[in-house]
Amino acid sequence: MKTNALFVTLLAAFASASAAERYQVIPPERLANYWLLQSGSASAANVPNSGSNLDKPSCAAVSYVVEKDGSTSHVKLERVVPQGDLGKVAVNIVTGMRFAAAPPNMGKDAVYTYVVMPFNLPGAQSTNTEDKAMRARIIDACKLDDFTTRKQP
């Protein structure tokens, strides 16, 4: 019996190590070197009719894995600023995203990354200084500075 328990423990440890090694940890700004978002795949969202902070300027950080087939998995809400129900919307969007391999990623390597989604913020093209400052402040609050050192899913 002890041999079986040892075997199961070793097998579990091997499986855990293998899973951790199969994803490269990629910060969002480098994702385009591996995967390109397919047009229209990030557009479906179930926005609640009521909830907390639905109309406030906010952002949500969502981590996920882009698998070898371009689908997303291990989708996890990491942060919402300010706290509210828009995190559910962000998770829903990321779950539906699909990617195509970028030319440098012909092996279709799976990657672990995250995205910061802005809600109720001025557009990135705004030329108004106050709008730009507010957008930058909110989005910066959702960045995951320690992302590359985190444990993978």
DAPEVEN-V253910 format. One record per pair of residues at least 4 apart in sequence whose C-alpha atoms are under 6 Angstrom apart, sorted by the first residue. I is the first residue (numbers start at 1). J is the second residue. D is the distance in whole Angstrom. If there is no record, write none. Layout:
i,j,d
I,J,D
I,J,D
//
This chain:
i,j,d
23,110,5
23,111,5
23,112,6
24,111,5
24,112,6
25,111,6
25,112,5
26,112,6
26,113,5
27,113,6
28,114,6
31,35,6
32,36,5
34,102,5
34,105,5
35,99,6
35,100,6
35,101,5
35,102,5
36,99,5
36,100,5
36,102,6
37,99,4
38,98,6
38,99,5
41,97,5
41,98,6
42,93,5
42,97,5
45,89,6
45,92,6
45,93,5
47,89,6
51,85,6
52,84,5
52,85,5
53,84,5
57,119,6
57,120,5
57,121,5
58,81,5
58,82,6
58,119,5
59,80,6
59,81,5
59,117,5
59,118,4
59,119,6
60,79,6
60,80,4
60,87,6
60,116,6
60,117,5
61,78,5
61,79,5
61,115,6
61,116,4
61,142,6
62,76,6
62,77,5
62,78,5
62,114,5
62,115,5
63,75,6
63,76,5
63,113,6
63,114,4
64,73,6
64,74,5
64,75,4
64,112,6
64,113,6
64,114,6
65,72,5
65,73,5
65,74,6
65,111,6
65,112,4
66,70,6
66,71,6
66,72,5
66,110,5
66,111,5
67,71,5
67,110,5
68,108,5
68,109,6
68,110,5
70,98,5
70,99,4
70,100,6
71,98,5
101,105,6
101,108,6
122,131,6
136,140,6
//
